[in-house]
Amino acid sequence: MSEFQFVEKEIQQIDELLAENYMIKTIDENLEGAFVTFINPATHEERLLHIKMADTRKYFSSKLLEQLSS
């Protein structure tokens, strides 16, 4: 799979969770990428995504800023 396809897949996973009303709860970044925990405020269900690609980390950062400003 190409780098573009990895980024596209990770962005799709983020968008799916956001469409299901999940919110970003925590972000833990290390040398292996970012571990982003999403939480659904209605059900308190949590999901963890391992984000490896730098472009996707930029994407979820912009989504986090949107979430914080609303």
Gaussian input, Z-matrix of N, CA and C with variables (Angstrom, degrees):
# hf/3-21g

backbone

0 1
 N
 C     1     B1
 C     2     B2     1     A1
 N     3     B3     2     A2     1     D1
 C     4     B4     3     A3     2     D2
 C     5     B5     4     A4     3     D3
 N     6     B6     5     A5     4     D4
 C     7     B7     6     A6     5     D5
 C     8     B8     7     A7     6     D6
 N     9     B9     8     A8     7     D7
 C    10    B10     9     A9     8     D8
 C    11    B11    10    A10     9     D9
 N    12    B12    11    A11    10    D10
 C    13    B13    12    A12    11    D11
 C    14    B14    13    A13    12    D12
 N    15    B15    14    A14    13    D13
 C    16    B16    15    A15    14    D14
 C    17    B17    16    A16    15    D15
 N    18    B18    17    A17    16    D16
 C    19    B19    18    A18    17    D17
 C    20    B20    19    A19    18    D18
 N    21    B21    20    A20    19    D19
 C    22    B22    21    A21    20    D20
 C    23    B23    22    A22    21    D21
 N    24    B24    23    A23    22    D22
 C    25    B25    24    A24    23    D23
 C    26    B26    25    A25    24    D24
 N    27    B27    26    A26    25    D25
 C    28    B28    27    A27    26    D26
 C    29    B29    28    A28    27    D27
 N    30    B30    29    A29    28    D28
 C    31    B31    30    A30    29    D29
 C    32    B32    31    A31    30    D30
 N    33    B33    32    A32    31    D31
 C    34    B34    33    A33    32    D32
 C    35    B35    34    A34    33    D33
 N    36    B36    35    A35    34    D34
 C    37    B37    36    A36    35    D35
 C    38    B38    37    A37    36    D36
 N    39    B39    38    A38    37    D37
 C    40    B40    39    A39    38    D38
 C    41    B41    40    A40    39    D39
 N    42    B42    41    A41    40    D40
 C    43    B43    42    A42    41    D41
 C    44    B44    43    A43    42    D42
 N    45    B45    44    A44    43    D43
 C    46    B46    45    A45    44    D44
 C    47    B47    46    A46    45    D45
 N    48    B48    47    A47    46    D46
 C    49    B49    48    A48    47    D47
 C    50    B50    49    A49    48    D48
 N    51    B51    50    A50    49    D49
 C    52    B52    51    A51    50    D50
 C    53    B53    52    A52    51    D51
 N    54    B54    53    A53    52    D52
 C    55    B55    54    A54    53    D53
 C    56    B56    55    A55    54    D54
 N    57    B57    56    A56    55    D55
 C    58    B58    57    A57    56    D56
 C    59    B59    58    A58    57    D57
 N    60    B60    59    A59    58    D58
 C    61    B61    60    A60    59    D59
 C    62    B62    61    A61    60    D60
 N    63    B63    62    A62    61    D61
 C    64    B64    63    A63    62    D62
 C    65    B65    64    A64    63    D63
 N    66    B66    65    A65    64    D64
 C    67    B67    66    A66    65    D65
 C    68    B68    67    A67    66    D66
 N    69    B69    68    A68    67    D67
 C    70    B70    69    A69    68    D68
 C    71    B71    70    A70    69    D69
 N    72    B72    71    A71    70    D70
 C    73    B73    72    A72    71    D71
 C    74    B74    73    A73    72    D72
 N    75    B75    74    A74    73    D73
 C    76    B76    75    A75    74    D74
 C    77    B77    76    A76    75    D75
 N    78    B78    77    A77    76    D76
 C    79    B79    78    A78    77    D77
 C    80    B80    79    A79    78    D78
 N    81    B81    80    A80    79    D79
 C    82    B82    81    A81    80    D80
 C    83    B83    82    A82    81    D81
 N    84    B84    83    A83    82    D82
 C    85    B85    84    A84    83    D83
 C    86    B86    85    A85    84    D84
 N    87    B87    86    A86    85    D85
 C    88    B88    87    A87    86    D86
 C    89    B89    88    A88    87    D87
 N    90    B90    89    A89    88    D88
 C    91    B91    90    A90    89    D89
 C    92    B92    91    A91    90    D90
 N    93    B93    92    A92    91    D91
 C    94    B94    93    A93    92    D92
 C    95    B95    94    A94    93    D93
 N    96    B96    95    A95    94    D94
 C    97    B97    96    A96    95    D95
 C    98    B98    97    A97    96    D96
 N    99    B99    98    A98    97    D97
 C   100   B100    99    A99    98    D98
 C   101   B101   100   A100    99    D99
 N   102   B102   101   A101   100   D100
 C   103   B103   102   A102   101   D101
 C   104   B104   103   A103   102   D102
 N   105   B105   104   A104   103   D103
 C   106   B106   105   A105   104   D104
 C   107   B107   106   A106   105   D105
 N   108   B108   107   A107   106   D106
 C   109   B109   108   A108   107   D107
 C   110   B110   109   A109   108   D108
 N   111   B111   110   A110   109   D109
 C   112   B112   111   A111   110   D110
 C   113   B113   112   A112   111   D111
 N   114   B114   113   A113   112   D112
 C   115   B115   114   A114   113   D113
 C   116   B116   115   A115   114   D114
 N   117   B117   116   A116   115   D115
 C   118   B118   117   A117   116   D116
 C   119   B119   118   A118   117   D117
 N   120   B120   119   A119   118   D118
 C   121   B121   120   A120   119   D119
 C   122   B122   121   A121   120   D120
 N   123   B123   122   A122   121   D121
 C   124   B124   123   A123   122   D122
 C   125   B125   124   A124   123   D123
 N   126   B126   125   A125   124   D124
 C   127   B127   126   A126   125   D125
 C   128   B128   127   A127   126   D126
 N   129   B129   128   A128   127   D127
 C   130   B130   129   A129   128   D128
 C   131   B131   130   A130   129   D129
 N   132   B132   131   A131   130   D130
 C   133   B133   132   A132   131   D131
 C   134   B134   133   A133   132   D132
 N   135   B135   134   A134   133   D133
 C   136   B136   135   A135   134   D134
 C   137   B137   136   A136   135   D135
 N   138   B138   137   A137   136   D136
 C   139   B139   138   A138   137   D137
 C   140   B140   139   A139   138   D138
 N   141   B141   140   A140   139   D139
 C   142   B142   141   A141   140   D140
 C   143   B143   142   A142   141   D141
 N   144   B144   143   A143   142   D142
 C   145   B145   144   A144   143   D143
 C   146   B146   145   A145   144   D144
 N   147   B147   146   A146   145   D145
 C   148   B148   147   A147   146   D146
 C   149   B149   148   A148   147   D147
 N   150   B150   149   A149   148   D148
 C   151   B151   150   A150   149   D149
 C   152   B152   151   A151   150   D150
 N   153   B153   152   A152   151   D151
 C   154   B154   153   A153   152   D152
 C   155   B155   154   A154   153   D153
 N   156   B156   155   A155   154   D154
 C   157   B157   156   A156   155   D155
 C   158   B158   157   A157   156   D156
 N   159   B159   158   A158   157   D157
 C   160   B160   159   A159   158   D158
 C   161   B161   160   A160   159   D159
 N   162   B162   161   A161   160   D160
 C   163   B163   162   A162   161   D161
 C   164   B164   163   A163   162   D162
 N   165   B165   164   A164   163   D163
 C   166   B166   165   A165   164   D164
 C   167   B167   166   A166   165   D165
 N   168   B168   167   A167   166   D166
 C   169   B169   168   A168   167   D167
 C   170   B170   169   A169   168   D168
 N   171   B171   170   A170   169   D169
 C   172   B172   171   A171   170   D170
 C   173   B173   172   A172   171   D171
 N   174   B174   173   A173   172   D172
 C   175   B175   174   A174   173   D173
 C   176   B176   175   A175   174   D174
 N   177   B177   176   A176   175   D175
 C   178   B178   177   A177   176   D176
 C   179   B179   178   A178   177   D177
 N   180   B180   179   A179   178   D178
 C   181   B181   180   A180   179   D179
 C   182   B182   181   A181   180   D180
 N   183   B183   182   A182   181   D181
 C   184   B184   183   A183   182   D182
 C   185   B185   184   A184   183   D183
 N   186   B186   185   A185   184   D184
 C   187   B187   186   A186   185   D185
 C   188   B188   187   A187   186   D186
 N   189   B189   188   A188   187   D187
 C   190   B190   189   A189   188   D188
 C   191   B191   190   A190   189   D189
 N   192   B192   191   A191   190   D190
 C   193   B193   192   A192   191   D191
 C   194   B194   193   A193   192   D192
 N   195   B195   194   A194   193   D193
 C   196   B196   195   A195   194   D194
 C   197   B197   196   A196   195   D195
 N   198   B198   197   A197   196   D196
 C   199   B199   198   A198   197   D197
 C   200   B200   199   A199   198   D198
 N   201   B201   200   A200   199   D199
 C   202   B202   201   A201   200   D200
 C   203   B203   202   A202   201   D201
 N   204   B204   203   A203   202   D202
 C   205   B205   204   A204   203   D203
 C   206   B206   205   A205   204   D204
 N   207   B207   206   A206   205   D205
 C   208   B208   207   A207   206   D206
 C   209   B209   208   A208   207   D207

   B1=1.4376
   B2=1.5299
   B3=1.3009
   B4=1.4612
   B5=1.5324
   B6=1.3234
   B7=1.4640
   B8=1.5197
   B9=1.3261
   B10=1.4632
   B11=1.5226
   B12=1.3250
   B13=1.4611
   B14=1.5303
   B15=1.3431
   B16=1.4648
   B17=1.5224
   B18=1.3204
   B19=1.4692
   B20=1.5230
   B21=1.3176
   B22=1.4627
   B23=1.5339
   B24=1.3213
   B25=1.4665
   B26=1.5217
   B27=1.3316
   B28=1.4584
   B29=1.5260
   B30=1.3232
   B31=1.4664
   B32=1.5227
   B33=1.3196
   B34=1.4630
   B35=1.5323
   B36=1.3194
   B37=1.4681
   B38=1.5291
   B39=1.3206
   B40=1.4723
   B41=1.5244
   B42=1.3228
   B43=1.4689
   B44=1.5262
   B45=1.3247
   B46=1.4659
   B47=1.5285
   B48=1.3237
   B49=1.4656
   B50=1.5266
   B51=1.3265
   B52=1.4650
   B53=1.5268
   B54=1.3231
   B55=1.4667
   B56=1.5263
   B57=1.3367
   B58=1.4682
   B59=1.5315
   B60=1.3338
   B61=1.4695
   B62=1.5211
   B63=1.3135
   B64=1.4604
   B65=1.5228
   B66=1.3227
   B67=1.4629
   B68=1.5220
   B69=1.3162
   B70=1.4544
   B71=1.5231
   B72=1.3279
   B73=1.4664
   B74=1.5216
   B75=1.3285
   B76=1.4574
   B77=1.5222
   B78=1.3256
   B79=1.4573
   B80=1.5226
   B81=1.3202
   B82=1.4613
   B83=1.5322
   B84=1.3263
   B85=1.4577
   B86=1.5191
   B87=1.3331
   B88=1.4580
   B89=1.5298
   B90=1.3045
   B91=1.4582
   B92=1.5240
   B93=1.3165
   B94=1.4602
   B95=1.5166
   B96=1.3252
   B97=1.4551
   B98=1.5143
   B99=1.3140
   B100=1.4633
   B101=1.5219
   B102=1.3146
   B103=1.4528
   B104=1.5222
   B105=1.3205
   B106=1.4583
   B107=1.5286
   B108=1.3203
   B109=1.4569
   B110=1.5233
   B111=1.3146
   B112=1.4577
   B113=1.5218
   B114=1.3262
   B115=1.4652
   B116=1.5196
   B117=1.3212
   B118=1.4547
   B119=1.5286
   B120=1.3320
   B121=1.4699
   B122=1.5313
   B123=1.3128
   B124=1.4644
   B125=1.5253
   B126=1.3362
   B127=1.4666
   B128=1.5252
   B129=1.3162
   B130=1.4705
   B131=1.5284
   B132=1.3244
   B133=1.4619
   B134=1.5290
   B135=1.3196
   B136=1.4599
   B137=1.5204
   B138=1.3248
   B139=1.4640
   B140=1.5202
   B141=1.3221
   B142=1.4598
   B143=1.5191
   B144=1.3307
   B145=1.4678
   B146=1.5195
   B147=1.3240
   B148=1.4604
   B149=1.5190
   B150=1.3068
   B151=1.4690
   B152=1.5246
   B153=1.3294
   B154=1.4597
   B155=1.5320
   B156=1.3145
   B157=1.4554
   B158=1.5299
   B159=1.3280
   B160=1.4718
   B161=1.5266
   B162=1.3259
   B163=1.4681
   B164=1.5230
   B165=1.3184
   B166=1.4633
   B167=1.5176
   B168=1.3287
   B169=1.4661
   B170=1.5268
   B171=1.3149
   B172=1.4679
   B173=1.5319
   B174=1.3332
   B175=1.4684
   B176=1.5262
   B177=1.3468
   B178=1.4664
   B179=1.5197
   B180=1.3299
   B181=1.4707
   B182=1.5216
   B183=1.3358
   B184=1.4675
   B185=1.5249
   B186=1.3297
   B187=1.4673
   B188=1.5242
   B189=1.3198
   B190=1.4561
   B191=1.5300
   B192=1.3276
   B193=1.4658
   B194=1.5280
   B195=1.3367
   B196=1.4793
   B197=1.5275
   B198=1.3339
   B199=1.4642
   B200=1.5291
   B201=1.3154
   B202=1.4587
   B203=1.5206
   B204=1.3288
   B205=1.4706
   B206=1.5218
   B207=1.3211
   B208=1.4750
   B209=1.4968
   A1=108.69
   A2=116.47
   A3=120.38
   A4=110.34
   A5=115.84
   A6=121.28
   A7=110.63
   A8=116.47
   A9=121.03
   A10=110.78
   A11=117.05
   A12=120.57
   A13=111.50
   A14=117.63
   A15=120.75
   A16=110.39
   A17=116.58
   A18=121.24
   A19=109.72
   A20=116.44
   A21=121.45
   A22=110.76
   A23=116.99
   A24=121.11
   A25=110.97
   A26=117.38
   A27=120.52
   A28=111.79
   A29=117.21
   A30=121.26
   A31=110.23
   A32=116.31
   A33=120.54
   A34=110.52
   A35=117.50
   A36=121.05
   A37=110.73
   A38=116.71
   A39=121.09
   A40=110.05
   A41=116.57
   A42=120.60
   A43=111.91
   A44=117.28
   A45=120.62
   A46=110.84
   A47=116.71
   A48=119.57
   A49=111.20
   A50=117.26
   A51=120.26
   A52=111.09
   A53=117.42
   A54=121.20
   A55=111.31
   A56=116.69
   A57=121.83
   A58=111.26
   A59=116.91
   A60=124.97
   A61=114.50
   A62=117.77
   A63=120.20
   A64=108.34
   A65=115.04
   A66=121.59
   A67=108.17
   A68=116.01
   A69=120.08
   A70=108.10
   A71=115.87
   A72=121.44
   A73=110.73
   A74=117.27
   A75=121.07
   A76=110.51
   A77=114.38
   A78=121.92
   A79=107.16
   A80=115.54
   A81=121.13
   A82=106.87
   A83=116.19
   A84=120.44
   A85=110.53
   A86=115.33
   A87=121.45
   A88=108.21
   A89=117.55
   A90=120.91
   A91=113.47
   A92=117.50
   A93=121.65
   A94=112.71
   A95=118.12
   A96=121.83
   A97=110.16
   A98=115.43
   A99=121.24
   A100=108.92
   A101=115.10
   A102=121.57
   A103=106.07
   A104=115.85
   A105=121.75
   A106=108.48
   A107=115.51
   A108=120.85
   A109=108.35
   A110=115.43
   A111=122.49
   A112=107.79
   A113=116.67
   A114=121.12
   A115=109.33
   A116=114.79
   A117=120.56
   A118=106.72
   A119=118.26
   A120=120.35
   A121=113.31
   A122=117.99
   A123=120.32
   A124=111.78
   A125=116.98
   A126=120.74
   A127=113.15
   A128=117.13
   A129=124.15
   A130=112.24
   A131=116.23
   A132=120.73
   A133=108.91
   A134=115.81
   A135=120.95
   A136=110.70
   A137=115.25
   A138=122.74
   A139=107.65
   A140=116.12
   A141=121.77
   A142=109.17
   A143=115.78
   A144=121.60
   A145=108.92
   A146=115.57
   A147=121.22
   A148=106.75
   A149=116.29
   A150=122.89
   A151=107.87
   A152=115.52
   A153=120.37
   A154=113.84
   A155=117.17
   A156=120.76
   A157=111.77
   A158=115.71
   A159=121.44
   A160=111.91
   A161=117.38
   A162=119.65
   A163=111.45
   A164=116.77
   A165=119.69
   A166=110.79
   A167=117.46
   A168=119.83
   A169=110.10
   A170=117.07
   A171=120.55
   A172=109.87
   A173=115.95
   A174=120.91
   A175=110.78
   A176=117.49
   A177=117.50
   A178=110.89
   A179=118.54
   A180=120.21
   A181=110.67
   A182=116.43
   A183=119.54
   A184=110.44
   A185=117.61
   A186=120.84
   A187=110.40
   A188=117.28
   A189=120.67
   A190=110.53
   A191=116.95
   A192=120.38
   A193=110.99
   A194=117.01
   A195=120.72
   A196=109.95
   A197=115.00
   A198=120.39
   A199=111.05
   A200=117.19
   A201=121.13
   A202=112.87
   A203=116.75
   A204=119.40
   A205=112.75
   A206=118.04
   A207=118.76
   A208=112.58
   D1=139.64
   D2=-179.66
   D3=-79.27
   D4=165.69
   D5=178.98
   D6=-58.69
   D7=-41.60
   D8=179.10
   D9=-59.06
   D10=-42.03
   D11=-179.03
   D12=-67.48
   D13=-36.92
   D14=175.83
   D15=-62.91
   D16=-46.14
   D17=179.54
   D18=-61.68
   D19=-45.73
   D20=-179.24
   D21=-60.14
   D22=-41.59
   D23=-179.86
   D24=-66.48
   D25=-43.85
   D26=179.49
   D27=-64.96
   D28=-41.19
   D29=178.02
   D30=-63.35
   D31=-39.82
   D32=178.59
   D33=-61.96
   D34=-41.62
   D35=178.52
   D36=-62.28
   D37=-42.73
   D38=178.46
   D39=-63.47
   D40=-47.82
   D41=-178.59
   D42=-61.92
   D43=-36.80
   D44=178.35
   D45=-63.60
   D46=-44.21
   D47=178.76
   D48=-65.32
   D49=-42.83
   D50=178.73
   D51=-63.83
   D52=-36.11
   D53=178.10
   D54=-67.14
   D55=-26.28
   D56=177.83
   D57=-90.26
   D58=17.73
   D59=176.78
   D60=69.91
   D61=21.17
   D62=173.27
   D63=-76.79
   D64=152.52
   D65=177.59
   D66=-124.98
   D67=153.13
   D68=177.31
   D69=-73.02
   D70=124.65
   D71=-179.16
   D72=-100.34
   D73=-54.35
   D74=-179.26
   D75=-141.06
   D76=155.97
   D77=176.56
   D78=-133.38
   D79=127.28
   D80=177.81
   D81=-124.54
   D82=108.89
   D83=-178.48
   D84=-102.74
   D85=140.68
   D86=174.99
   D87=-149.41
   D88=-167.32
   D89=-177.09
   D90=-68.09
   D91=-17.01
   D92=179.74
   D93=-90.54
   D94=-2.71
   D95=-178.56
   D96=126.18
   D97=-149.47
   D98=-179.58
   D99=-124.03
   D100=137.87
   D101=174.23
   D102=-107.38
   D103=111.26
   D104=-174.94
   D105=-108.04
   D106=122.92
   D107=177.04
   D108=-98.24
   D109=126.90
   D110=176.41
   D111=-108.12
   D112=146.95
   D113=177.51
   D114=-131.91
   D115=140.63
   D116=174.32
   D117=-94.41
   D118=114.20
   D119=-175.19
   D120=-62.76
   D121=-27.25
   D122=-178.08
   D123=-76.14
   D124=-40.81
   D125=-175.11
   D126=-106.74
   D127=-11.44
   D128=-175.99
   D129=62.84
   D130=18.28
   D131=176.18
   D132=-76.65
   D133=137.60
   D134=179.85
   D135=-113.10
   D136=146.04
   D137=175.51
   D138=-130.85
   D139=141.41
   D140=179.89
   D141=-115.36
   D142=127.53
   D143=174.95
   D144=-114.29
   D145=136.95
   D146=173.48
   D147=-99.73
   D148=109.57
   D149=-177.77
   D150=-99.86
   D151=119.12
   D152=-175.45
   D153=-101.85
   D154=-27.97
   D155=-171.79
   D156=-91.08
   D157=137.15
   D158=-177.98
   D159=-61.35
   D160=-40.03
   D161=179.85
   D162=-63.65
   D163=-34.32
   D164=177.96
   D165=-71.89
   D166=-33.55
   D167=176.85
   D168=-64.71
   D169=-37.85
   D170=174.97
   D171=-62.56
   D172=-39.73
   D173=-178.42
   D174=-64.11
   D175=-50.26
   D176=-178.04
   D177=-68.86
   D178=-25.32
   D179=174.86
   D180=-64.50
   D181=-40.42
   D182=178.12
   D183=-67.99
   D184=-35.61
   D185=177.41
   D186=-68.51
   D187=-36.01
   D188=176.67
   D189=-64.07
   D190=-42.97
   D191=178.09
   D192=-61.89
   D193=-39.39
   D194=176.24
   D195=-61.58
   D196=-44.08
   D197=-178.66
   D198=-62.88
   D199=-40.95
   D200=-178.16
   D201=-72.55
   D202=-27.16
   D203=-178.18
   D204=-88.17
   D205=-6.67
   D206=179.93
   D207=-97.72

